[in-house]
Amino acid sequence: MKASELRELSVEELQVKLKDLKQELFNLRFQLAVNQLENPMRISAVKKDIARVSTILRQRELSGSEA
C-alpha cells in the first residue's frame, strides 16, 4: 500500500487499518512458526505497511497539536 493512498484515509480508518495489519502480522508469524507460511516476504511487506500507517498517524498527531 502506498503512503499517498493512506494519507487519504481518516484517522479512525488508519487506526482500524493499523489494528488489522498487526493482526495479520501475528497470523503470519504464527504460520512461520508452524512451517505453513507460503510467502515469507509478506512479513516484511506487512511490517513496512505498519510503519507507514504509524508514521502518518504520528504526523497527523503532531500537526494537530500545533494548530
Backbone as CSV, one residue per row, in Angstrom:
resi,resn,N_x,N_y,N_z,CA_x,CA_y,CA_z,C_x,C_y,C_z
1,MET,0.837,-1.175,0.000,0.000,0.000,0.000,0.885,1.243,0.000
2,LYS,0.509,2.198,-0.795,1.315,3.409,-0.924,0.919,4.430,0.136
3,ALA,1.883,5.275,0.506,1.640,6.294,1.512,0.606,7.304,1.028
4,SER,0.599,7.590,-0.264,-0.376,8.548,-0.800,-1.803,8.021,-0.627
5,GLU,-1.988,6.712,-0.750,-3.307,6.124,-0.529,-3.699,6.219,0.941
6,LEU,-2.729,6.025,1.815,-3.004,6.068,3.249,-3.328,7.479,3.720
7,ARG,-2.708,8.479,3.105,-2.949,9.864,3.521,-4.378,10.312,3.239
8,GLU,-5.062,9.621,2.330,-6.438,9.964,2.001,-7.428,9.438,3.033
9,LEU,-6.992,8.525,3.898,-7.881,7.932,4.894,-7.984,8.818,6.130
10,SER,-9.074,8.670,6.858,-9.250,9.434,8.098,-8.443,8.772,9.216
11,VAL,-8.346,9.445,10.347,-7.588,8.923,11.481,-8.209,7.620,11.988
12,GLU,-9.529,7.573,12.052,-10.207,6.366,12.520,-9.945,5.186,11.577
13,GLU,-9.990,5.465,10.277,-9.722,4.401,9.292,-8.279,3.924,9.397
14,LEU,-7.367,4.847,9.652,-5.965,4.466,9.803,-5.756,3.606,11.044
15,GLN,-6.452,3.926,12.114,-6.319,3.131,13.332,-6.866,1.723,13.137
16,VAL,-7.958,1.607,12.400,-8.508,0.282,12.088,-7.543,-0.485,11.192
17,LYS,-6.972,0.216,10.208,-6.013,-0.406,9.295,-4.791,-0.908,10.070
18,LEU,-4.314,-0.112,11.022,-3.163,-0.499,11.832,-3.475,-1.746,12.655
19,LYS,-4.657,-1.784,13.232,-5.062,-2.953,14.019,-5.113,-4.204,13.138
20,ASP,-5.684,-4.063,11.939,-5.774,-5.199,11.010,-4.393,-5.679,10.580
21,LEU,-3.487,-4.739,10.315,-2.136,-5.117,9.888,-1.385,-5.827,11.009
22,LYS,-1.559,-5.378,12.245,-0.901,-6.040,13.372,-1.436,-7.451,13.560
23,GLN,-2.742,-7.621,13.353,-3.329,-8.957,13.453,-2.797,-9.852,12.328
24,GLU,-2.673,-9.296,11.135,-2.132,-10.070,10.008,-0.682,-10.476,10.270
25,LEU,0.103,-9.565,10.833,1.490,-9.881,11.155,1.562,-11.006,12.181
26,PHE,0.697,-10.953,13.185,0.646,-12.023,14.177,0.353,-13.363,13.508
27,ASN,-0.646,-13.366,12.618,-1.011,-14.603,11.919,0.131,-15.112,11.050
28,LEU,0.830,-14.209,10.373,1.954,-14.613,9.528,3.083,-15.211,10.364
29,ARG,3.368,-14.604,11.500,4.413,-15.138,12.382,4.028,-16.502,12.926
30,PHE,2.747,-16.674,13.220,2.277,-17.973,13.689,2.442,-19.030,12.597
31,GLN,2.073,-18.669,11.366,2.241,-19.597,10.245,3.706,-19.938,10.029
32,LEU,4.575,-18.951,10.211,6.011,-19.197,10.068,6.498,-20.184,11.115
33,ALA,5.976,-20.073,12.325,6.414,-20.945,13.412,6.001,-22.395,13.180
34,VAL,4.876,-22.607,12.531,4.406,-23.972,12.288,4.689,-24.422,10.854
35,ASN,5.560,-23.708,10.164,6.010,-24.055,8.809,4.871,-24.164,7.802
36,GLN,3.908,-23.248,7.870,2.816,-23.231,6.903,2.786,-21.941,6.099
37,LEU,3.825,-21.131,6.220,3.852,-19.840,5.531,4.250,-20.047,4.076
38,GLU,3.407,-19.561,3.153,3.671,-19.743,1.732,4.614,-18.677,1.188
39,ASN,4.442,-17.420,1.647,5.243,-16.319,1.116,5.926,-15.579,2.277
40,PRO,7.170,-15.908,2.589,7.850,-15.260,3.720,8.085,-13.765,3.513
41,MET,8.097,-13.294,2.282,8.312,-11.871,2.031,7.110,-11.033,2.461
42,ARG,5.983,-11.668,2.660,4.782,-10.952,3.093,4.982,-10.347,4.490
43,ILE,5.789,-10.998,5.322,6.052,-10.489,6.674,6.710,-9.115,6.599
44,SER,7.739,-8.974,5.781,8.416,-7.686,5.686,7.511,-6.629,5.047
45,ALA,6.666,-7.034,4.109,5.742,-6.081,3.486,4.731,-5.560,4.507
46,VAL,4.238,-6.439,5.361,3.270,-6.028,6.386,3.946,-5.127,7.413
47,LYS,5.185,-5.443,7.781,5.922,-4.588,8.720,6.092,-3.176,8.163
48,LYS,6.389,-3.083,6.885,6.560,-1.775,6.260,5.242,-1.019,6.198
49,ASP,4.144,-1.733,5.937,2.834,-1.089,5.931,2.482,-0.569,7.322
50,ILE,2.811,-1.338,8.360,2.576,-0.895,9.733,3.369,0.377,10.012
51,ALA,4.603,0.415,9.553,5.437,1.603,9.762,4.861,2.807,9.032
52,ARG,4.359,2.599,7.820,3.772,3.709,7.057,2.542,4.276,7.772
53,VAL,1.670,3.389,8.215,0.451,3.841,8.890,0.806,4.556,10.196
54,SER,1.741,4.009,10.946,2.153,4.626,12.210,2.759,6.003,11.972
55,THR,3.549,6.132,10.936,4.177,7.413,10.617,3.126,8.461,10.262
56,ILE,2.157,8.083,9.449,1.118,9.032,9.060,0.277,9.438,10.265
57,LEU,-0.045,8.475,11.139,-0.791,8.812,12.350,-0.001,9.783,13.224
58,ARG,1.298,9.559,13.349,2.133,10.431,14.177,2.230,11.828,13.557
59,GLN,2.348,11.905,12.246,2.404,13.209,11.572,1.122,13.990,11.807
60,ARG,0.007,13.310,11.729,-1.289,13.980,11.954,-1.415,14.403,13.408
61,GLU,-0.897,13.596,14.315,-0.938,13.944,15.738,-0.121,15.198,15.996
62,LEU,1.062,15.286,15.404,1.915,16.446,15.608,1.342,17.695,14.947
63,SER,0.802,17.552,13.750,0.248,18.712,13.065,-1.031,19.194,13.763
64,GLY,-1.763,18.290,14.377,-2.972,18.664,15.096,-2.669,19.420,16.380
65,SER,-1.570,19.062,17.041,-1.232,19.726,18.294,-0.673,21.121,18.065
66,GLU,-0.081,21.344,16.884,0.493,22.654,16.578,-0.579,23.654,16.196
67,ALA,-1.668,23.164,15.612,-2.723,24.060,15.117,-3.553,24.659,16.234
